[in-house]
Amino acid sequence: MPVEINTQTKRCILVEQDMRCEGAAADIRISTDDQLRMSIAELNGHRVPITEAEADALTVAGAVDGRHHIKASVPGSII
């Protein structure tokens, strides 16, 4: 799981391979990566792909939610 959340202190750790980035939940911005077609958590210049469940948990902890919906623009698209 690339996200660790301490609900009491509202501090979070984003984990990706050998990188661990810790900060306040309020300093995390969640956005949508259109190419990956998934959410990304950004903290201190680090971007970590996350699930929608992790994105929702981060927003409950206080992260900024900047996600948008990806719409099908090509006939036959899977989204």
PyMOL commands that set and color helices and strands:
alter all, ss='L'
color gray80, all
select helices_A, chain A and resi 25-27+52-61
alter helices_A, ss='H'
color red, helices_A
select strands_A, chain A and resi 3-6+11-16+19-24+29-33+38-43+46-50+64-65
alter strands_A, ss='S'
color yellow, strands_A
deselect
rebuild
show_as cartoon
